[in-house]
Amino acid sequence: MKKRFRYFFIILFALIAFPVFTGYTNAAFAGTGNRVLNSPVETGQYNEVITRLVLDSGETYLFTDYLLFLSAMDAYTKGDYYQSLEDIDEFLSLYQGTYLSKDVRLLKIKALYATLDEQDIWPETDGCFERNACYYSIILKAIRDYLKDFPSDQEARYLYAKTLKRAGMERKAGDIFKSLYIKADRYYTELKDVVSPDDLTTEEIILMSKNLRRSLRLKESESLLLTRLNKLAGSERKPLYTSLADTYFRMKDYSKAAAYYQKADNIQKAAISYYRADDYDLFENMLELARDKKTKETCTLFLLKGIRKRRDMEFDEALKIFRTAYRNYPCKEQSLWHIAWTEYLMGDFLSASYNFRDLYRLHRNPGYLYWQARSLESLGQNAKRLYSSIAGDSFYALLGRMRSGGITLTSGRVELRDSFKKENPIFNGEIHNLSRVKTPEPVDIPDRLSLTLKRAEFLNSVGLRDYAIKEIDSYRPEGDYDRLKICRYLQSLKAFNESFRCANKLKRFSGTSVLLYPAVYSDIVDKISADYNIDPLVIFSVMREESRFNRKAISRSGALGLMQLMPFTARRMAKSLGYKTGALSDDEIMRPDLNITLGSYYLGQLISEFGSVPMAVAAYNAGEHAVRRWLEANQYNEVDEFIEDIPYKETRLYVKKVLRSYFKYLDIYGQKKMNDKTALGNVKERHD
């Protein structure tokens, strides 16, 4: 009964918490209630949020779960743990299983743990002969129950270990501390003083080094492995060699990586590392050792050797190597592709066209059909029919459509189009501005969806944006129109990554286009594109492929934010723009306005240098030094040849994805047809 009284008292509390609201009027509320709250859960503005929920929602009963949750949070932050626990228990009795229950259950664990320092005011518990034992039993049970449902929650596991240690179960606590230390994640730094690497087995050292690499602590991974290596002898050392080699490879110290791969008897990876280190003599040695193994891995080494010969313009030698691989190793498709591509680059277009034709007939890859058409075109034949037959919306289908219309990638710079400015009603991607986009036939909005949207809208209005997104994510759509409403609402919250993932589950009708290719942060992009003379659609395209619009994205190599900038590149661009780079933290680099500014400025610099969007995009991914090296070593007639000949597979695919996105953006938002004055750049004019 006491808890029920507390439940109804929360609303009354909200009315008296702030005297200004007791005589509530619109005028009185204007100065406080309409103020946008800035991350209230992070800043502890719980009272104000509760008041807003009660006075401004108009339907307080819709938010009773949040009233209890925020009341519990408010009491916890003020150190009133027992009041917090009362609210938590009341919540769980009413809303167990809802999306908020995970946060509430974790809060209960934290509140219970906090009371360990206040044992003198713990209530008496029936049936307990020893009060301490009861305290620990209650806390440990709460944590175990939670971990059954959320076994990967590191905070709960850490509190579990701390509670076990305080309860005298130090061995079990030590095992959990050790597992968290090996994970090398959230609690790694503070557990350095608790767990020693000497306590770990060699297998655990190897696992921890992998986790350290994943969290970009490469030097610590190296140190951990070398320390253990120096304590072992003979065959005991061998299991560490591969892990150490993997670490050096991630550090781009390819010579050391190769040496350790060789010690680990991994000839294929040793060869690739020597190749990356430009040590072709040792690469050849590894290839000879692997020659008799008729595997795909050995074939990969032959192809690398042939590619190097081709880049050195030794076409005949390259063809000889590729044909050897085709005859003797299980990689016929890749080998025949390299044969055809080498013939194309050396000007043997007839033979190349036959091989591209055979590849397409066998594998139906649109790229093979495109290059067959390009080969025939180079022989003076009309290839429009072949270009037009490339189905779908792949990169090659889009290129084929351009060429069948007489458009190539060899014309001038990308021009800034006025039609992409904010006054274009489609440009800013807001829900109410999507009148041009065809959507599925509307149906009556289900009551569940209407309730979800109402709750989400108000949660967002009081500063609980993350919880508004959770509210939306908790809804299970009943059809495409239902899901489309959800996706659009997520986009209106600027939850672009979530909106994108939502739209990916929709059937491909035209209403999904602005969700899959949104004009995100258009106010920022519009200004920057004008300042740096970059087509805004290029910025959107890079952002889409780099981060899928996740402003918190961090890559495995350490690239940050929407534009996936490496920290040293971001600080270099910031310095050029006059920022004080010494104070520029990683968190600041991830801030959308700054991240887009620095990334776009860098992209603009690359476009100015290379005179071509595809080359600039390649440099954005692989580095400008790599692109300069590729252009110095080879001559290309058109940009599509440069793209296809990019040595790094990752960069080659990345450029194709960005350009495909660009063409899709152009189709959705552009008002002008692409013509030979508005293409993507020219190779010949700059490099002849």
C-alpha positions as CSV (number, residue, x, y, z in Angstrom):
1,M,0.0,0.0,0.0
2,K,2.9,2.3,0.8
3,K,4.4,1.8,-2.7
4,R,1.0,2.5,-4.4
5,F,0.7,5.7,-2.4
6,R,4.2,6.7,-3.6
7,Y,3.2,6.0,-7.1
8,F,0.3,8.4,-7.0
9,F,2.3,10.9,-4.9
10,I,4.8,11.4,-7.8
11,I,2.3,13.4,-9.7
12,L,1.5,15.5,-6.7
13,F,5.2,16.0,-6.1
14,A,5.6,17.3,-9.6
15,L,3.1,20.0,-9.0
16,I,4.7,21.3,-5.8
17,A,8.4,20.7,-6.7
18,F,8.6,24.1,-8.3
19,P,6.5,26.9,-6.7
20,V,6.2,28.7,-10.0
21,F,4.0,25.9,-11.3
22,T,1.5,25.6,-8.5
23,G,-0.6,28.3,-10.1
24,Y,0.1,27.0,-13.6
25,T,-0.6,29.2,-16.5
26,N,0.8,29.4,-20.0
27,A,2.6,32.6,-19.1
28,A,4.1,31.1,-16.0
29,F,5.3,28.1,-18.0
30,A,6.7,30.0,-20.9
31,G,9.9,30.8,-19.2
32,T,10.7,27.3,-18.0
33,G,8.4,24.6,-19.5
34,N,9.1,25.5,-23.1
35,R,12.8,25.6,-22.6
36,V,14.6,22.8,-24.5
37,L,16.4,20.6,-21.9
38,N,19.9,19.7,-22.8
39,S,20.4,16.0,-22.0
40,P,18.4,16.1,-18.8
41,V,19.3,12.5,-17.9
42,E,23.0,13.3,-18.1
43,T,22.7,16.6,-16.2
44,G,20.3,15.5,-13.5
45,Q,17.3,17.7,-14.4
46,Y,14.9,15.0,-13.4
47,N,12.5,17.3,-11.4
48,E,12.1,19.6,-14.3
49,V,11.4,16.7,-16.7
50,I,8.9,15.2,-14.3
51,T,7.1,18.5,-14.1
52,R,7.0,18.9,-17.8
53,L,5.6,15.4,-18.2
54,V,2.8,16.2,-15.7
55,L,1.9,19.7,-16.8
56,D,2.6,19.9,-20.5
57,S,1.8,16.4,-21.9
58,G,-1.9,16.8,-21.4
59,E,-2.1,13.1,-20.9
60,T,0.0,12.3,-17.9
61,Y,-1.3,8.7,-17.7
62,L,0.7,8.0,-20.9
63,F,4.0,8.6,-19.0
64,T,3.5,6.9,-15.7
65,D,6.4,4.5,-16.5
66,Y,8.7,7.5,-17.1
67,L,7.4,9.3,-14.0
68,L,8.5,6.3,-11.9
69,F,11.8,5.9,-13.8
70,L,12.8,9.5,-13.5
71,S,11.7,9.7,-9.9
72,A,14.0,6.7,-9.2
73,M,16.8,8.4,-11.0
74,D,16.3,11.6,-9.2
75,A,16.4,9.9,-5.8
76,Y,19.5,7.9,-6.8
77,T,21.5,11.0,-7.9
78,K,20.6,12.7,-4.6
79,G,21.8,9.7,-2.6
80,D,18.4,8.7,-1.4
81,Y,19.0,5.1,-2.4
82,Y,16.1,3.6,-0.4
83,Q,13.6,5.9,-2.0
84,S,15.1,5.1,-5.4
85,L,14.7,1.4,-4.7
86,E,11.0,1.8,-3.7
87,D,10.3,3.6,-7.0
88,I,12.2,0.9,-8.9
89,D,10.3,-1.9,-7.3
90,E,7.0,-0.1,-8.1
91,F,8.1,0.3,-11.7
92,L,9.1,-3.4,-12.0
93,S,5.8,-4.5,-10.6
94,L,4.0,-2.6,-13.3
95,Y,6.3,-2.4,-16.3
96,Q,8.6,-5.5,-16.2
97,G,9.6,-6.5,-19.8
98,T,9.3,-3.0,-21.3
99,Y,12.3,-1.4,-23.0
100,L,12.8,0.8,-19.9
101,S,13.1,-2.2,-17.6
102,K,16.7,-2.9,-18.6
103,D,17.8,0.6,-17.4
104,V,15.6,0.3,-14.3
105,R,17.1,-3.1,-13.4
106,L,20.6,-1.8,-13.8
107,L,19.7,1.2,-11.7
108,K,18.5,-1.1,-9.0
109,I,21.8,-2.9,-8.9
110,K,23.7,0.4,-8.6
111,A,21.4,1.6,-5.8
112,L,21.7,-1.7,-4.0
113,Y,25.5,-1.6,-4.2
114,A,25.5,2.0,-3.0
115,T,23.6,1.0,0.1
116,L,26.5,-1.3,1.2
117,D,28.1,1.7,2.7
118,E,25.0,2.4,4.7
119,Q,24.3,-0.9,6.3
120,D,23.3,0.6,9.6
121,I,20.1,1.9,8.0
122,W,19.2,-1.2,6.0
123,P,15.8,-2.5,7.1
124,E,15.5,-5.7,9.1
125,T,14.9,-8.7,6.9
126,D,12.8,-11.7,8.2
127,G,14.6,-15.0,8.2
128,C,18.2,-13.6,8.2
129,F,20.5,-14.8,10.9
130,E,23.3,-12.5,9.7
131,R,22.4,-9.2,8.3
132,N,25.5,-8.9,6.0
133,A,24.7,-12.2,4.4
134,C,21.2,-11.0,3.5
135,Y,22.5,-7.8,2.0
136,Y,24.9,-9.6,-0.3
137,S,22.4,-12.3,-1.1
138,I,19.8,-9.7,-2.3
139,I,22.4,-7.8,-4.4
140,L,24.0,-10.8,-5.9
141,K,20.6,-12.3,-6.8
142,A,19.6,-9.0,-8.6
143,I,22.8,-9.0,-10.6
144,R,22.7,-12.7,-11.5
145,D,19.1,-12.3,-12.7
146,Y,20.1,-9.3,-14.7
147,L,23.1,-11.0,-16.3
148,K,20.9,-14.0,-17.4
149,D,19.1,-11.5,-19.6
150,F,22.0,-9.2,-20.5
151,P,25.2,-11.4,-20.2
152,S,27.4,-8.9,-22.1
153,D,26.7,-5.9,-19.8
154,Q,30.2,-4.9,-18.6
155,E,29.0,-2.5,-15.9
156,A,26.8,-5.2,-14.3
157,R,29.7,-7.7,-14.4
158,Y,32.0,-5.2,-12.9
159,L,29.6,-4.5,-10.0
160,Y,29.1,-8.2,-9.6
161,A,32.8,-8.7,-9.1
162,K,33.1,-5.8,-6.7
163,T,30.1,-7.2,-4.7
164,L,31.6,-10.7,-4.6
165,K,34.9,-9.2,-3.4
166,R,33.2,-7.3,-0.6
167,A,31.3,-10.4,0.4
168,G,34.6,-12.3,0.8
169,M,34.3,-14.4,-2.4
170,E,37.6,-13.1,-3.7
171,R,38.5,-15.9,-6.0
172,K,35.2,-15.7,-7.9
173,A,35.5,-11.9,-8.0
174,G,39.1,-12.3,-9.4
175,D,37.9,-14.5,-12.2
176,I,35.4,-11.8,-13.3
177,F,37.9,-9.0,-13.0
178,K,40.3,-11.0,-15.1
179,S,37.7,-11.6,-17.8
180,L,36.9,-7.9,-18.0
181,Y,40.6,-7.1,-18.1
182,I,41.2,-9.5,-21.0
183,K,38.3,-7.8,-22.8
184,A,40.4,-4.7,-22.8
185,D,37.4,-2.4,-23.0
186,R,35.5,-0.2,-20.6
187,Y,37.3,-1.2,-17.4
188,Y,40.7,-2.0,-18.8
189,T,42.6,1.0,-17.4
190,E,41.3,0.7,-13.8
191,L,41.8,-3.1,-13.8
192,K,45.5,-2.7,-14.6
193,D,46.1,-2.3,-10.8
194,V,43.9,-5.4,-10.0
195,V,45.0,-8.0,-12.6
196,S,48.6,-8.7,-13.8
197,P,49.4,-10.1,-17.2
198,D,51.5,-12.7,-15.3
199,D,48.1,-14.1,-14.1
200,L,47.1,-14.9,-17.6
201,T,47.7,-18.1,-19.6
202,T,49.3,-17.8,-23.1
203,E,45.9,-18.4,-24.7
204,E,44.5,-15.5,-22.6
205,I,47.4,-13.3,-23.6
206,I,46.6,-14.0,-27.3
207,L,42.9,-13.2,-26.8
208,M,43.7,-10.0,-24.9
209,S,46.1,-8.8,-27.6
210,K,43.3,-9.3,-30.1
211,N,41.0,-7.2,-28.0
212,L,43.6,-4.5,-27.6
213,R,44.0,-4.4,-31.3
214,R,40.2,-4.0,-31.7
215,S,40.3,-1.0,-29.3
216,L,43.3,0.5,-31.2
217,R,45.7,0.0,-28.3
218,L,48.3,-1.4,-30.7
219,K,51.4,-0.5,-28.8
220,E,50.0,-2.1,-25.7
221,S,49.2,-5.2,-27.7
222,E,52.8,-5.3,-28.9
223,S,54.2,-4.8,-25.4
224,L,51.9,-7.5,-23.9
225,L,53.0,-10.1,-26.5
226,L,56.7,-9.3,-26.4
227,T,56.8,-9.4,-22.6
228,R,55.2,-12.9,-22.6
229,L,57.4,-14.0,-25.6
230,N,60.6,-13.1,-23.6
231,K,59.4,-15.4,-20.8
232,L,59.0,-18.4,-23.0
233,A,61.4,-20.6,-24.9
234,G,61.3,-23.0,-27.9
235,S,58.0,-24.3,-29.1
236,E,56.1,-22.4,-26.4
237,R,56.8,-19.2,-28.2
238,K,55.2,-20.2,-31.5
239,P,51.5,-19.6,-30.6
240,L,52.4,-15.9,-30.0
241,Y,54.0,-15.3,-33.4
242,T,50.8,-15.0,-35.4
243,S,49.2,-12.6,-32.9
244,L,52.3,-10.5,-32.8
245,A,52.4,-10.5,-36.6
246,D,48.7,-9.4,-36.7
247,T,49.6,-6.5,-34.4
248,Y,52.5,-5.3,-36.6
249,F,50.3,-5.6,-39.7
250,R,47.7,-3.4,-38.1
251,M,50.5,-1.0,-37.2
252,K,51.6,-1.1,-40.9
253,D,55.0,-2.3,-39.9
254,Y,54.8,-4.9,-42.7
255,S,58.4,-6.0,-42.5
256,K,58.1,-7.1,-38.9
257,A,54.7,-8.6,-39.6
258,A,56.2,-10.7,-42.4
259,A,59.0,-11.9,-40.2
260,Y,56.7,-13.1,-37.5
261,Y,54.2,-14.7,-40.0
262,Q,57.2,-16.6,-41.4
263,K,58.1,-17.8,-37.9
264,A,54.5,-18.9,-37.5
265,D,54.8,-20.8,-40.8
266,N,52.0,-18.7,-42.4
267,I,53.7,-18.3,-45.8
268,Q,50.7,-16.7,-47.5
269,K,50.4,-13.9,-45.0
270,A,54.2,-13.5,-44.8
271,A,54.2,-13.1,-48.6
272,I,51.4,-10.5,-48.5
273,S,53.3,-8.5,-45.8
274,Y,56.5,-8.5,-47.8
275,Y,54.5,-7.3,-50.8
276,R,53.0,-4.5,-48.7
277,A,56.5,-3.6,-47.5
278,D,57.7,-3.4,-51.2
279,D,60.2,-6.2,-50.5
280,Y,59.6,-8.0,-53.7
281,D,62.6,-10.3,-53.4
282,L,61.4,-11.8,-50.2
283,F,57.8,-11.9,-51.6
284,E,59.2,-14.0,-54.5
285,N,60.9,-16.3,-52.0
286,M,57.6,-16.9,-50.2
287,L,55.8,-17.5,-53.5
288,E,58.3,-20.2,-54.4
289,L,57.7,-21.9,-51.0
290,A,54.0,-21.9,-51.7
291,R,54.0,-22.8,-55.4
292,D,53.3,-26.5,-55.0
293,K,50.2,-25.9,-52.8
294,K,47.3,-25.8,-55.3
295,T,45.1,-23.5,-53.1
296,K,43.2,-20.2,-53.5
297,E,45.8,-18.6,-51.2
298,T,48.7,-19.5,-53.5
299,C,46.7,-18.3,-56.5
300,T,46.3,-14.9,-54.7
301,L,50.1,-14.6,-54.5
302,F,50.4,-15.3,-58.2
303,L,47.8,-12.6,-58.9
304,L,49.7,-10.1,-56.8
305,K,52.9,-10.9,-58.7
306,G,51.0,-10.4,-62.0
307,I,49.4,-7.1,-60.8
308,R,52.9,-5.7,-59.9
309,K,54.2,-6.6,-63.3
310,R,51.2,-4.9,-64.9
311,R,51.7,-1.8,-62.9
312,D,55.3,-1.8,-64.0
313,M,53.9,-1.9,-67.6
314,E,55.4,-5.4,-68.2
315,F,52.2,-6.5,-69.8
316,D,53.5,-9.7,-71.5
317,E,55.1,-10.9,-68.3
318,A,51.9,-10.1,-66.4
319,L,49.8,-12.1,-68.9
320,K,52.1,-15.1,-68.6
321,I,51.7,-15.1,-64.8
322,F,47.9,-14.7,-64.9
323,R,47.6,-17.6,-67.4
324,T,49.7,-19.8,-65.2
325,A,47.3,-19.1,-62.3
326,Y,44.3,-19.7,-64.6
327,R,45.6,-23.2,-65.7
328,N,47.0,-24.4,-62.4
329,Y,45.1,-22.9,-59.4
330,P,41.5,-22.8,-58.2
331,C,40.8,-19.1,-59.1
332,K,39.7,-19.2,-62.8
333,E,37.3,-16.2,-62.6
334,Q,39.8,-13.9,-60.9
335,S,42.6,-15.0,-63.2
336,L,40.5,-14.5,-66.4
337,W,39.5,-11.1,-65.2
338,H,43.1,-10.0,-64.8
339,I,43.9,-11.5,-68.2
340,A,41.1,-9.5,-69.8
341,W,41.9,-6.3,-67.8
342,T,45.6,-6.5,-68.8
343,E,44.7,-6.9,-72.5
344,Y,42.4,-3.9,-72.2
345,L,45.1,-1.7,-70.7
346,M,47.7,-2.8,-73.3
347,G,45.2,-1.9,-76.1
348,D,44.3,-5.5,-77.2
349,F,40.6,-4.6,-77.1
350,L,39.4,-7.5,-79.3
351,S,40.9,-10.2,-77.1
352,A,39.8,-8.3,-74.0
353,S,36.2,-8.2,-75.3
354,Y,36.1,-11.9,-75.9
355,N,37.3,-12.6,-72.4
356,F,35.0,-10.1,-70.8
357,R,32.1,-11.7,-72.8
358,D,33.1,-15.2,-71.5
359,L,33.3,-13.9,-67.9
360,Y,29.8,-12.4,-68.2
361,R,28.3,-15.5,-69.6
362,L,29.7,-17.6,-66.8
363,H,29.2,-15.2,-63.8
364,R,26.6,-12.6,-64.8
365,N,28.6,-9.8,-63.1
366,P,27.5,-6.4,-64.6
367,G,31.1,-5.2,-64.5
368,Y,32.2,-7.8,-67.0
369,L,29.4,-6.7,-69.4
370,Y,30.4,-3.0,-69.0
371,W,34.0,-3.6,-69.9
372,Q,33.0,-5.8,-72.8
373,A,31.1,-2.8,-74.1
374,R,34.0,-0.4,-73.4
375,S,36.3,-2.8,-75.3
376,L,34.0,-2.9,-78.3
377,E,33.6,0.9,-78.1
378,S,37.4,1.3,-78.2
379,L,37.4,-0.8,-81.4
380,G,35.0,1.8,-83.0
381,Q,31.9,-0.3,-82.6
382,N,28.5,0.9,-81.3
383,A,28.1,-0.5,-77.8
384,K,24.9,1.3,-76.8
385,R,22.9,-1.9,-76.9
386,L,25.3,-3.5,-74.5
387,Y,25.3,-0.5,-72.2
388,S,21.5,-0.4,-72.1
389,S,21.3,-4.1,-71.3
390,I,23.1,-3.7,-68.0
391,A,20.2,-4.2,-65.6
392,G,19.7,-2.9,-62.0
393,D,21.1,0.1,-60.3
394,S,24.7,-1.1,-59.7
395,F,27.7,1.2,-60.3
396,Y,28.2,-0.3,-63.7
397,A,24.5,0.0,-64.7
398,L,24.6,3.7,-63.9
399,L,27.8,4.1,-65.9
400,G,26.2,2.2,-68.7
401,R,23.2,4.5,-68.7
402,M,25.5,7.5,-68.9
403,R,27.5,6.1,-71.8
404,S,24.5,4.9,-73.7
405,G,23.4,8.6,-73.6
406,G,26.8,9.8,-74.9
407,I,28.1,10.9,-71.5
408,T,31.5,10.0,-70.2
409,L,33.5,10.7,-67.0
410,T,36.1,12.7,-68.9
411,S,34.4,16.1,-68.9
412,G,34.9,19.1,-66.5
413,R,34.7,19.7,-62.8
414,V,31.6,19.1,-60.8
415,E,29.7,22.3,-60.6
416,L,27.7,23.6,-57.6
417,R,24.0,23.4,-58.5
418,D,21.7,26.1,-57.2
419,S,18.9,23.5,-57.3
420,F,20.5,21.7,-54.3
421,K,20.1,24.7,-52.0
422,K,17.8,24.6,-49.0
423,E,15.0,26.4,-50.9
424,N,14.6,23.2,-52.9
425,P,11.6,21.7,-51.0
426,I,13.1,18.2,-51.2
427,F,16.6,19.2,-50.0
428,N,16.3,19.3,-46.2
429,G,14.6,15.9,-46.0
430,E,11.9,17.0,-43.5
431,I,8.8,14.9,-43.4
432,H,6.5,17.7,-44.4
433,N,8.6,18.5,-47.5
434,L,8.4,15.1,-49.2
435,S,5.5,15.9,-51.4
436,R,7.4,14.9,-54.5
437,V,8.1,11.4,-53.2
438,K,5.5,8.7,-53.9
439,T,4.6,6.7,-50.9
440,P,2.6,3.5,-50.3
441,E,-1.1,3.9,-50.1
442,P,-2.0,5.3,-46.6
443,V,-4.0,3.2,-44.2
444,D,-5.5,4.1,-40.9
445,I,-2.7,4.5,-38.3
446,P,-3.0,1.8,-35.7
447,D,-3.8,3.0,-32.2
448,R,-0.5,1.4,-31.1
449,L,1.5,3.5,-33.6
450,S,-0.4,6.7,-32.7
451,L,0.4,6.2,-29.1
452,T,4.0,5.4,-29.8
453,L,4.5,8.5,-31.9
454,K,2.7,10.7,-29.3
455,R,5.0,9.4,-26.5
456,A,8.1,9.7,-28.7
457,E,7.3,13.3,-29.8
458,F,6.8,14.5,-26.2
459,L,9.9,12.6,-24.9
460,N,11.9,14.4,-27.5
461,S,10.3,17.7,-26.7
462,V,11.5,17.5,-23.0
463,G,15.1,16.6,-24.0
464,L,14.8,12.8,-23.8
465,R,15.8,12.2,-27.4
466,D,17.6,8.9,-26.9
467,Y,14.5,7.6,-25.1
468,A,12.3,8.9,-27.9
469,I,14.4,6.8,-30.3
470,K,14.0,3.8,-27.9
471,E,10.3,4.3,-27.9
472,I,10.2,4.2,-31.7
473,D,12.5,1.2,-31.9
474,S,10.3,-0.7,-29.5
475,Y,7.4,-0.5,-31.9
476,R,6.8,-3.5,-34.2
477,P,5.3,-2.2,-37.5
478,E,2.3,-4.0,-39.0
479,G,3.1,-3.2,-42.7
480,D,5.1,-1.0,-45.1
481,Y,3.1,2.2,-44.4
482,D,3.4,1.6,-40.7
483,R,7.2,1.2,-41.0
484,L,7.5,4.2,-43.3
485,K,5.9,6.4,-40.7
486,I,8.4,5.1,-38.1
487,C,11.4,5.6,-40.5
488,R,10.3,9.1,-41.3
489,Y,9.8,10.0,-37.7
490,L,13.3,8.7,-36.8
491,Q,14.6,11.0,-39.6
492,S,12.8,13.9,-38.1
493,L,14.6,13.3,-34.8
494,K,17.9,13.4,-36.8
495,A,18.4,9.8,-35.9
496,F,19.7,9.3,-39.4
497,N,21.6,6.0,-38.7
498,E,18.5,4.5,-37.1
499,S,16.3,5.9,-39.9
500,F,18.6,4.4,-42.5
501,R,18.5,0.9,-40.9
502,C,14.7,1.2,-40.6
503,A,14.4,2.0,-44.3
504,N,16.5,-0.9,-45.3
505,K,13.7,-3.2,-44.1
506,L,11.2,-1.5,-46.3
507,K,10.3,-2.8,-49.8
508,R,11.9,-0.8,-52.5
509,F,9.1,1.6,-53.4
510,S,10.0,5.2,-54.2
511,G,9.1,6.5,-50.8
512,T,12.2,4.9,-49.4
513,S,14.6,6.9,-51.5
514,V,14.9,10.0,-49.3
515,L,15.4,7.7,-46.2
516,L,18.2,5.7,-47.8
517,Y,19.7,8.8,-49.4
518,P,18.9,11.6,-46.9
519,A,20.1,15.1,-47.1
520,V,21.3,15.1,-43.5
521,Y,22.6,18.2,-41.7
522,S,21.6,20.1,-44.8
523,D,22.0,23.6,-43.1
524,I,25.7,22.7,-42.4
525,V,26.3,21.1,-45.7
526,D,24.7,23.9,-47.7
527,K,27.0,26.5,-46.2
528,I,30.1,24.4,-46.4
529,S,29.5,23.4,-50.0
530,A,29.2,27.0,-51.0
531,D,32.3,28.0,-49.0
532,Y,34.5,25.3,-50.5
533,N,32.8,25.1,-53.9
534,I,31.9,21.4,-53.5
535,D,28.7,19.8,-54.8
536,P,26.7,19.1,-51.6
537,L,25.7,15.8,-53.0
538,V,29.3,14.6,-53.0
539,I,29.5,15.5,-49.3
540,F,26.3,13.5,-48.6
541,S,27.6,10.6,-50.6
542,V,30.9,10.4,-48.8
543,M,29.1,10.7,-45.4
544,R,26.7,7.9,-46.4
545,E,29.4,5.5,-47.3
546,E,31.8,6.5,-44.5
547,S,29.5,6.3,-41.5
548,R,25.9,5.6,-42.6
549,F,25.1,8.9,-40.9
550,N,26.2,7.7,-37.5
551,R,27.8,10.7,-35.8
552,K,29.3,8.5,-33.1
553,A,31.0,6.1,-35.6
554,I,34.5,5.0,-34.8
555,S,36.2,2.7,-37.3
556,R,38.6,-0.2,-36.4
557,S,41.4,2.1,-37.7
558,G,40.3,5.0,-35.4
559,A,38.5,7.2,-38.0
560,L,35.9,9.4,-36.3
561,G,32.4,10.7,-36.9
562,L,30.2,11.3,-39.9
563,M,33.0,11.9,-42.3
564,Q,35.3,9.2,-40.7
565,L,38.3,11.5,-40.2
566,M,41.5,10.2,-38.8
567,P,42.4,12.4,-35.8
568,F,45.7,13.6,-37.3
569,T,44.0,14.5,-40.6
570,A,41.3,16.4,-38.8
571,R,43.8,18.4,-36.7
572,R,45.8,19.1,-39.9
573,M,42.7,20.5,-41.6
574,A,41.7,22.4,-38.5
575,K,45.1,24.0,-38.4
576,S,44.7,25.1,-42.0
577,L,41.3,26.7,-41.1
578,G,42.7,28.5,-38.1
579,Y,41.5,26.3,-35.2
580,K,43.5,25.8,-32.1
581,T,44.4,22.2,-32.7
582,G,46.1,21.6,-29.4
583,A,42.7,21.7,-27.7
584,L,40.8,19.7,-30.4
585,S,39.8,16.5,-28.7
586,D,38.4,13.3,-30.3
587,D,35.0,14.2,-29.0
588,E,35.1,17.6,-30.6
589,I,36.2,16.1,-33.9
590,M,33.1,13.9,-33.7
591,R,30.8,16.9,-33.3
592,P,28.7,16.9,-36.5
593,D,29.3,20.6,-37.5
594,L,33.0,20.4,-37.1
595,N,33.4,16.9,-38.5
596,I,31.5,17.8,-41.7
597,T,33.4,21.1,-42.0
598,L,36.9,19.5,-41.6
599,G,36.0,16.5,-43.8
600,S,34.5,18.7,-46.6
601,Y,37.5,21.1,-46.5
602,Y,39.8,18.1,-46.9
603,L,37.7,16.7,-49.7
604,G,37.7,20.1,-51.4
605,Q,41.5,20.3,-51.2
606,L,41.7,16.9,-52.8
607,I,39.3,17.8,-55.6
608,S,41.4,21.0,-56.3
609,E,44.6,18.9,-56.5
610,F,43.4,16.0,-58.6
611,G,40.7,17.8,-60.7
612,S,38.5,14.8,-60.4
613,V,35.9,13.7,-57.8
614,P,36.7,10.0,-58.2
615,M,40.4,10.6,-57.7
616,A,39.7,12.9,-54.7
617,V,37.4,10.2,-53.2
618,A,40.1,7.6,-53.7
619,A,42.6,9.9,-51.9
620,Y,40.1,10.5,-49.1
621,N,40.2,6.8,-48.5
622,A,43.7,5.7,-49.3
623,G,45.6,9.0,-48.8
624,E,46.8,11.5,-51.3
625,H,50.3,10.1,-51.5
626,A,49.0,6.7,-52.7
627,V,46.9,8.3,-55.5
628,R,49.8,10.5,-56.6
629,R,51.9,7.3,-56.9
630,W,49.3,5.5,-58.9
631,L,48.9,8.4,-61.3
632,E,52.6,8.8,-61.8
633,A,53.0,5.1,-62.6
634,N,50.1,4.8,-65.1
635,Q,48.3,6.7,-67.8
636,Y,44.5,6.4,-68.1
637,N,42.3,7.6,-70.9
638,E,39.2,8.0,-68.7
639,V,38.3,8.1,-65.1
640,D,36.5,4.7,-65.1
641,E,39.8,3.1,-66.1
642,F,41.5,4.7,-63.1
643,I,38.8,3.5,-60.8
644,E,39.0,-0.1,-62.0
645,D,42.8,-0.1,-61.7
646,I,43.0,1.1,-58.1
647,P,45.4,-1.4,-56.4
648,Y,43.7,-1.4,-53.0
649,K,40.5,-3.5,-53.1
650,E,38.9,-1.6,-50.2
651,T,39.5,1.8,-51.9
652,R,38.3,0.5,-55.3
653,L,35.0,-0.7,-53.8
654,Y,34.7,2.5,-51.7
655,V,35.0,4.8,-54.7
656,K,32.4,2.8,-56.6
657,K,30.0,3.0,-53.7
658,V,30.5,6.7,-53.2
659,L,29.9,7.4,-56.9
660,R,26.8,5.1,-57.0
661,S,25.4,7.1,-54.0
662,Y,26.2,10.3,-55.8
663,F,24.3,9.3,-58.9
664,K,21.4,8.2,-56.7
665,Y,21.4,11.5,-54.9
666,L,21.5,13.3,-58.2
667,D,18.5,11.3,-59.3
668,I,16.5,12.2,-56.2
669,Y,17.5,15.8,-55.5
670,G,18.9,17.1,-58.7
671,Q,16.9,19.3,-61.0
672,K,19.4,19.3,-63.9
673,K,20.2,16.4,-66.2
674,M,23.8,15.4,-66.1
675,N,25.5,16.6,-69.3
676,D,29.0,16.8,-70.5
677,K,29.6,20.0,-68.6
678,T,28.7,18.6,-65.3
679,A,30.5,15.4,-64.9
680,L,33.0,14.1,-62.4
681,G,36.4,15.1,-63.6
682,N,39.1,14.4,-66.2
683,V,42.2,12.3,-66.2
684,K,43.7,13.2,-69.5
685,E,43.6,17.0,-69.2
686,R,45.5,16.9,-65.9
687,H,48.0,14.2,-66.5
688,D,49.0,14.3,-70.2
